[in-house]
């Protein structure tokens, strides 16, 4: 896509481009396996730190069950990773990532948002919430509209670099897609308005 080259100078601070799909990592998820693995790694890094710090040597499945029973006591990455280690009793998929209509997965997805969010050092307040929501959408793409998926996945590199749009900027970007704008239009807008303001 043309926007990938047009915004080279504007995005030199951003994470590198994916060698497989050409998007800024991990914006090619979920279609690009490499980018999808990078999105999963955002979650897994939190899980590994949690296990090493607080529960070294514990059985991960038992630990995941404990976390899933009390999501409001754990950081969001830990909760998301715990769900990945559990199987939904209703649909058989990873908990919270099953098909549309799976009530157990829908319930788990709702509970995930009771988890703790702590902004990373050096990012504006709210960046962690935005990152968390975008990661959740990209990891459950079949639950969202195509436009919502475009918006969330293309914003991931910007959020990972510590940028955060204002409410006005986020609403304008959404309106662009809602009113028929293309992926290229959306990418051009967010890189221009969110990064180069």
Secondary structure, DSSP 8 states (H G I E B T S, - for coil): -HHHHHTTGGGTTS--B-TTT-SBTTTTTTTSHHHHHHHHHHHHHHHHHHHHHH-TT--HHHHHHHHHHTGGGSBHHHHHHHHHTSB-TTTSSBTT-S-TT-HHHHHHHHHHTTSB----TTS-TTHHHHHHHHHHHHHTGGGS-HHHHHHHHHHHHHHHTT----HHHHHHHHHHHHTT--HHHHHHHHIIIII--
